[in-house]
């Protein structure tokens, strides 16, 4: 299960996380500061960065 840091640290802008799984549908992290879109509120946007690369 992904630890949802946005609930306990709402002003956090970054964190270190581990990829738990990945596939055509996307990437699952063990923790995140991203707020998922839903409930009528806009979702967050940002980057995943690793060893000299990044992905929106």
Backbone torsions as a table, in degrees:
resi	resn	phi	psi	omega
1	UNK	NA	141.4	-179.5
2	UNK	-81.1	128.9	175.3
3	UNK	-75.5	120.2	-176.4
4	UNK	-93.0	90.1	-176.5
5	UNK	-64.7	-24.3	-179.3
6	UNK	-63.1	-21.1	178.2
7	UNK	-78.0	-38.2	-176.9
8	UNK	-99.3	-22.7	179.8
9	UNK	-132.4	69.4	-171.5
10	UNK	-61.8	-18.4	-179.1
11	UNK	-101.1	2.5	178.3
12	UNK	-64.3	138.6	-179.6
13	UNK	-111.6	-10.4	178.5
14	UNK	-159.0	161.7	175.5
15	UNK	-159.4	163.4	173.9
16	UNK	-96.4	134.0	-177.7
17	UNK	-141.1	165.2	177.9
18	UNK	-115.9	136.9	175.8
19	UNK	-73.4	120.9	179.4
20	UNK	-86.5	-40.5	177.0
21	UNK	-158.1	162.2	176.1
22	UNK	-151.7	156.3	-179.7
23	UNK	-174.6	-170.4	-178.1
24	UNK	-59.5	-27.0	-177.8
25	UNK	-82.8	-14.1	177.9
26	UNK	140.8	-160.3	-175.8
27	UNK	-120.5	138.7	174.7
28	UNK	-111.0	125.8	179.7
29	UNK	-106.0	157.4	177.6
30	UNK	-77.8	-17.3	175.8
31	UNK	-156.9	154.9	-178.2
32	UNK	-156.4	150.0	170.8
33	UNK	-100.1	-6.1	179.5
34	UNK	-70.2	133.8	174.8
35	UNK	-94.0	118.3	-178.9
36	UNK	-67.5	145.3	179.3
37	UNK	-69.4	135.0	178.7
38	UNK	160.7	164.7	177.4
39	UNK	66.6	21.8	178.3
40	UNK	82.0	1.1	178.2
41	UNK	-104.6	146.5	179.2
42	UNK	-69.4	145.1	177.2
43	UNK	-81.9	162.3	177.3
44	UNK	-79.9	158.9	171.3
45	UNK	-128.6	157.7	180.0
46	UNK	173.7	-159.0	-175.3
47	UNK	-127.6	148.0	164.0
48	UNK	-103.2	127.5	-178.8
49	UNK	-120.9	145.3	176.1
50	UNK	-156.2	147.6	173.0
51	UNK	16.6	61.5	175.0
52	UNK	83.1	9.0	179.1
53	UNK	-134.1	167.1	175.4
54	UNK	-154.8	160.3	-178.2
55	UNK	-142.6	135.4	179.2
56	UNK	-70.7	NA	NA
